[in-house]
Amino acid sequence: MSATVDLVVVGSGIVGLGAADAAARRGLRVIVVDRTAYPRGCDHPQFRAPLHRCANRHGEDFADAGREHWLRLSADAGFWLRASGTLVAAREDDELALLARAADDGGMRMLDAAEVQERAPLRRGAVTGGALIEPDLQTDPREAAAAIVRHLAARGVEFRFRTAVTAVRSGVVETTRGSIAADRIVVAVNHDVDQLLPELAERVGVERCALDMMRVAADLPAPLTAPLLTGWSLVRYGRFGVLPEAAALRARLHDERPDLAALDLNQMYTQLPDGSLILGDSHAKAVQPGPFQPELAFDVFLDEARALFAVDRLRVLERWQGVYATGPAEFLIEEPEPGVHVIAATTGIGMTCGFGLAEHTIHHAYDRASQPAQGGIS
């Protein structure tokens, strides 16, 4: 054995880093193993910078718990984070009606058209109103992930990058640099769970979702004060999509713009600290998505941004395709062998819910035997 520790975390994305953080705060000896040279799983959420509380069921609890960890780690690890909230722009009355219904559950404040335009440099008359999801945070995950790794390493967490895991079983993790004995193992490899545990992935229906996004230079006349969602976002996120008003909205959007529906569009925007604007995103699900990115998606991103924002010139800086795990459930939470915990967010909300999911897993693995759970998710 190359080491013996309390916990091995396989994967250094947000969920894996959250598990390592939760274990380190409990005084446990932790090794994080990842086949990449740095936390590549945190690349793509840069383009999904709003940590939006749009999930339903368990997702709300995981998001609320995760928010506190984001705030703590931002202060301790020293990365940029702001409590911006998330704006939702409503362009039609049915979108306003859905927002008003969702606002009854709390955490959201309805805005009139003038208030939305004070917070976002939109074209005059582009919206009829909107809402602010007040608890939401915004960060740059590429910066945040690197800072969290440095912070955890300084606290004694060992990172073994460029080390592939070939097998896991109770008490042992086999890697390309030797075996590691551990009391418990957390597997947080997102969509690559089918490479390490193919039978489990097939049983629970996990596959991949490829999404295209882009970053542009945009001379906006005023800052975008918070990440911005639209009606296309409302019909995708669980918090809104399960409400009765969502069915009529979805039908209208798909009838008016079947081209956007075919892209499975989530029309959303985020402005980064350097002033650049993130546009996105389209989705395509498959066990193994192809590498080809349709130019139609990027044309749509630019056209829709010009129609919404008070800007005509957009200069493309980056095009990007990311992949995340998707499945019939919001989360993958399995223990295929004693002491082997397999976890992932399977609806594209890992940034929002990853820390809460990781904390939940470590609590149940280490704390439950010594004290009863205090509320939350059982």
Secondary structure, 3 states (H helix, E strand, C coil): CCEEEEEEEECCCHHHHHHHHHHHHCCCCEEEECCCCCCHHHCHHHHHCEECCCCCCHHHHHHHHHHHHHHHHHHHHCCCEECCCEEEEECCHHHHHHHHHHHCCCCEEEEEHHHHHHHCCECCCCCCEEEEECCCEEECHHHHHHHHHHHHHHCCCEEECCCCEEEEECCEEEECCEEEEEEEEEECCHHHHHHHCHHHHHHHCCEEEEEEEEEEEECCCCCCCCCEECHHHHCCCHHHHCCHHHHHHHHHHHHHCHHHHHCCCCCEEEECCCCCEEEEEEEEEECCCCCCCCHHHHHHHHHHHHHHECCCCEEEEEEEEEEEEEEEEEEEEEEEECCEEEEEEEECCHHHHHHHHHHHHHHHHHHCCCCCCCCCCC
